[in-house]
Amino acid sequence: MSNARFVELEQVGVTFGQGAEQTEALQPTSLTIAKGDFLALVGPSGCGKSTILKLISELLTPTTGNIFFGGRALGANPVRVGMAFQSASLLPWMTVRDNVMLPLKIVPPFKAGFSAKKAGEYRERADALLEQVGLEDFADKSPWQLSGGMMQRANLCRALIHDPDLLLLDEPFGALDQFTREELWQTLQDLWIDRKSTVILVTHDLREAAYLANRICVMSPRPGRIIDDRTVPFARPRPIDITFEPEFVSLVQRLRSLIVHAPKPKKASAA
């Protein structure tokens, strides 16, 4: 397996509807992601960022093009995916620990041993993750007893507990206040440094992208396409104070300029 082409989109496009109702959501797009990389997708609403996540997680089938994972067509081998969204969606009738362990109950190969290991090995795995994000004292609490930031910490633990090949994050901190977001940026950075998961983050927060990612792809307005692909130059671990440094601010301004001034797609002329 080539680390340089862990995930590969080859001229992948998505069109919804037919005839006069047809909408092109994603122009033919090519993208490669290396194993262990942290990629952020940024761009205006509706440009296809979340569409790319759905394509990679097999929740959506491309209209054109091909997707490869580890050099083979997506679907040829099972891909273990972890996902976290803006809403933590913890099940209210389960404890925090049981919510975190849920993927072990349903994802191969863990589910085969769940009954035998849920009180031992799997519980220890969940507790270790909860301790890593500062929730060790809340494992037996119900989700309603947690703050929004604490629920997202638990959500990240749930997304990581089954050692996913790929971690997909769709605006996971979008509903949180600035201080809680920045705290969770640091938590996610620590988890990534520790685990070196391959991560794709969709976000509208350009500071978030610049702080967390190794690489940022900027997308144009719908129908989306990648108009800029750049490496983030800052060493890790990154202190939150880096967000005030001139080089960081300059990067964020450059990303914003690319989005604001991205050329609008031309409408097809009438026949």
C-alpha positions as CSV (number, residue, x, y, z in Angstrom):
1,M,0.0,0.0,0.0
2,S,1.4,3.4,-1.0
3,N,1.3,5.8,1.9
4,A,1.3,8.7,-0.7
5,R,-2.0,7.4,-2.1
6,F,-3.9,6.1,0.9
7,V,-7.1,7.7,-0.4
8,E,-7.4,8.8,-4.0
9,L,-10.2,10.5,-5.9
10,E,-9.8,10.3,-9.6
11,Q,-11.9,12.8,-11.6
12,V,-14.9,12.2,-9.2
13,G,-18.0,14.2,-10.0
14,V,-21.5,14.2,-8.5
15,T,-24.8,15.3,-10.2
16,F,-28.2,15.1,-8.6
17,G,-31.5,14.9,-10.4
18,Q,-32.2,14.6,-14.1
19,G,-33.1,16.9,-17.0
20,A,-34.1,20.4,-16.1
21,E,-33.9,19.5,-12.4
22,Q,-30.3,18.3,-12.7
23,T,-27.8,19.9,-10.3
24,E,-24.0,19.5,-10.5
25,A,-22.8,19.3,-6.9
26,L,-19.2,18.5,-7.5
27,Q,-17.2,19.0,-10.7
28,P,-14.8,16.2,-11.7
29,T,-12.2,16.4,-8.8
30,S,-9.0,14.6,-8.2
31,L,-7.4,14.4,-4.8
32,T,-4.9,12.2,-3.0
33,I,-4.4,11.8,0.7
34,A,-1.4,10.2,2.3
35,K,-1.7,7.7,5.2
36,G,-1.5,9.6,8.5
37,D,-2.2,13.0,6.9
38,F,-4.5,15.6,8.3
39,L,-6.4,17.3,5.5
40,A,-8.9,20.2,5.9
41,L,-11.5,21.1,3.2
42,V,-12.7,24.7,3.3
43,G,-14.9,26.7,1.0
44,P,-18.4,28.4,0.8
45,S,-21.5,26.6,1.9
46,G,-22.8,24.1,-0.7
47,C,-19.4,23.7,-2.5
48,G,-19.2,20.0,-2.0
49,K,-17.0,19.6,1.1
50,S,-19.5,17.3,2.9
51,T,-20.2,15.5,-0.5
52,I,-16.5,14.4,-0.6
53,L,-16.9,13.0,2.9
54,K,-20.0,11.1,1.9
55,L,-18.2,9.7,-1.2
56,I,-15.2,8.5,0.8
57,S,-17.4,6.9,3.4
58,E,-19.6,5.2,0.7
59,L,-22.7,7.0,1.8
60,L,-22.9,8.5,-1.7
61,T,-22.0,7.0,-5.1
62,P,-20.1,9.2,-7.6
63,T,-21.8,10.0,-10.9
64,T,-18.4,10.0,-12.6
65,G,-14.8,9.0,-11.7
66,N,-13.3,6.5,-9.3
67,I,-12.3,6.3,-5.6
68,F,-9.4,4.2,-4.4
69,F,-8.4,3.2,-0.9
70,G,-4.9,1.7,-0.5
71,G,-4.6,1.4,-4.3
72,R,-7.8,-0.6,-4.7
73,A,-11.3,0.5,-5.7
74,L,-13.3,1.7,-2.7
75,G,-15.5,-1.3,-1.6
76,A,-12.9,-3.9,-2.7
77,N,-11.8,-4.1,0.9
78,P,-13.7,-3.0,4.0
79,V,-12.7,0.4,5.2
80,R,-13.0,1.2,8.9
81,V,-14.3,4.7,9.2
82,G,-14.8,6.9,12.3
83,M,-17.1,9.9,12.0
84,A,-17.9,12.9,14.1
85,F,-20.4,15.6,13.2
86,Q,-21.6,19.0,14.6
87,S,-24.1,17.2,16.8
88,A,-22.6,14.7,19.1
89,S,-25.8,12.5,18.9
90,L,-25.0,10.5,22.1
91,L,-27.7,8.1,23.0
92,P,-29.5,9.4,26.1
93,W,-30.3,6.1,27.6
94,M,-26.6,5.0,27.6
95,T,-23.8,6.1,29.9
96,V,-21.0,8.1,28.4
97,R,-18.8,5.0,28.5
98,D,-21.4,2.8,26.8
99,N,-21.8,5.5,24.1
100,V,-18.1,5.5,23.5
101,M,-18.0,1.7,23.2
102,L,-20.9,1.5,20.7
103,P,-18.7,1.1,17.6
104,L,-17.1,-1.9,19.2
105,K,-20.6,-3.5,19.4
106,I,-21.3,-3.0,15.7
107,V,-18.0,-2.8,13.7
108,P,-16.1,-5.9,12.6
109,P,-13.9,-7.4,13.9
110,F,-14.7,-6.0,17.3
111,K,-18.4,-7.0,17.4
112,A,-17.6,-10.7,17.4
113,G,-16.0,-10.4,20.9
114,F,-18.2,-7.7,22.3
115,S,-20.2,-9.8,24.8
116,A,-17.0,-11.4,26.2
117,K,-14.9,-8.2,26.3
118,K,-17.3,-5.4,27.1
119,A,-16.7,-5.6,30.9
120,G,-12.9,-6.0,30.5
121,E,-10.7,-5.1,27.5
122,Y,-13.3,-2.9,25.8
123,R,-14.2,-1.1,29.0
124,E,-10.5,-0.4,29.6
125,R,-10.1,0.9,26.0
126,A,-13.0,3.3,26.5
127,D,-11.8,4.5,29.9
128,A,-8.3,5.1,28.5
129,L,-9.7,7.3,25.8
130,L,-12.0,9.2,28.2
131,E,-9.0,9.8,30.5
132,Q,-7.0,11.2,27.5
133,V,-9.7,13.8,26.9
134,G,-10.3,14.6,30.5
135,L,-13.6,12.8,31.0
136,E,-12.4,10.0,33.3
137,D,-14.8,11.2,36.0
138,F,-17.8,11.2,33.7
139,A,-17.7,7.7,32.3
140,D,-20.8,6.6,34.3
141,K,-22.8,9.8,33.7
142,S,-25.6,10.3,31.3
143,P,-25.1,12.5,28.2
144,W,-27.5,15.2,29.6
145,Q,-25.1,15.7,32.5
146,L,-22.3,16.9,30.1
147,S,-21.7,20.3,28.6
148,G,-21.6,20.7,24.8
149,G,-17.8,20.6,24.8
150,M,-17.7,17.5,27.0
151,M,-20.2,15.7,24.7
152,Q,-18.0,16.5,21.7
153,R,-15.0,15.1,23.6
154,A,-17.0,11.9,24.1
155,N,-18.0,12.0,20.4
156,L,-14.3,12.1,19.4
157,C,-13.6,9.1,21.7
158,R,-16.5,7.2,20.1
159,A,-15.1,8.0,16.6
160,L,-11.6,6.7,17.5
161,I,-12.3,3.7,19.8
162,H,-12.4,1.1,16.9
163,D,-9.0,2.3,15.5
164,P,-10.5,3.6,12.2
165,D,-8.5,3.6,9.0
166,L,-9.9,7.1,8.3
167,L,-11.4,9.7,10.6
168,L,-14.0,12.0,8.9
169,L,-15.0,15.2,10.8
170,D,-17.8,17.4,9.5
171,E,-18.0,20.7,11.4
172,P,-17.5,18.8,14.8
173,F,-17.0,22.1,16.7
174,G,-19.3,24.4,14.8
175,A,-22.0,24.7,17.5
176,L,-19.5,25.5,20.3
177,D,-18.4,28.9,21.6
178,Q,-14.9,30.1,20.7
179,F,-13.1,29.2,23.9
180,T,-14.5,25.7,23.9
181,R,-13.7,25.2,20.3
182,E,-10.1,26.3,20.8
183,E,-9.8,23.9,23.8
184,L,-11.1,21.0,21.6
185,W,-8.7,21.9,18.9
186,Q,-5.9,21.2,21.3
187,T,-7.6,18.0,22.4
188,L,-7.9,16.8,18.8
189,Q,-4.3,17.8,18.0
190,D,-3.1,15.7,20.9
191,L,-5.2,12.7,19.8
192,W,-3.9,13.0,16.3
193,I,-0.2,13.3,17.4
194,D,-0.7,10.2,19.6
195,R,-2.6,8.1,17.0
196,K,-1.5,9.5,13.6
197,S,-5.0,8.7,12.2
198,T,-5.7,9.8,8.6
199,V,-8.1,12.7,9.1
200,I,-10.3,14.7,6.7
201,L,-11.9,17.8,8.4
202,V,-14.7,19.8,6.8
203,T,-14.9,23.3,8.4
204,H,-16.0,26.8,7.7
205,D,-13.6,28.1,10.4
206,L,-10.4,29.0,8.6
207,R,-8.5,29.4,11.9
208,E,-9.6,25.9,12.8
209,A,-8.3,24.5,9.5
210,A,-4.9,26.3,9.8
211,Y,-4.4,25.2,13.4
212,L,-5.4,21.6,13.0
213,A,-4.4,20.5,9.5
214,N,-1.2,19.6,7.8
215,R,-2.8,20.5,4.4
216,I,-5.7,22.6,3.3
217,C,-7.7,22.3,0.1
218,V,-9.9,25.3,-0.8
219,M,-13.0,24.7,-2.9
220,S,-14.9,26.9,-5.3
221,P,-18.6,27.7,-5.1
222,R,-21.0,25.0,-6.4
223,P,-20.4,23.1,-8.5
224,G,-17.4,22.7,-6.3
225,R,-13.8,22.0,-7.4
226,I,-10.5,22.3,-5.6
227,I,-8.9,25.6,-6.5
228,D,-6.0,25.6,-4.0
229,D,-4.0,22.9,-2.2
230,R,-1.4,24.0,0.2
231,T,0.8,22.6,3.0
232,V,0.5,24.2,6.5
233,P,4.0,25.2,7.5
234,F,3.7,25.2,11.3
235,A,5.5,22.6,13.5
236,R,3.7,20.5,16.0
237,P,2.6,20.6,18.7
238,R,1.0,24.0,18.0
239,P,0.2,26.2,21.0
240,I,-3.1,28.1,20.7
241,D,-1.1,31.4,20.8
242,I,0.2,30.6,17.3
243,T,-3.2,31.8,16.0
244,F,-2.1,35.4,16.8
245,E,1.3,35.2,15.0
246,P,1.7,37.1,11.7
247,E,2.4,34.0,9.6
248,F,-0.7,32.3,10.9
249,V,-2.9,35.4,10.4
250,S,-1.5,35.8,6.9
251,L,-2.4,32.2,6.0
252,V,-5.9,32.7,7.2
253,Q,-6.3,35.9,5.2
254,R,-5.0,34.2,2.1
255,L,-7.5,31.4,2.5
256,R,-10.3,33.9,3.0
257,S,-9.2,35.8,-0.1
258,L,-9.2,32.6,-2.2
259,I,-12.8,31.8,-1.1
260,V,-14.2,35.4,-1.4
261,H,-12.6,35.9,-4.9
262,A,-13.1,32.4,-6.3
263,P,-14.7,32.7,-9.8
264,K,-18.3,31.9,-9.9
265,P,-19.3,29.1,-12.3
266,K,-20.6,30.2,-15.6
267,K,-24.2,29.3,-16.4
268,A,-24.8,27.3,-19.5
269,S,-26.2,29.4,-22.3
270,A,-29.7,28.6,-23.6
271,A,-29.8,26.6,-26.8
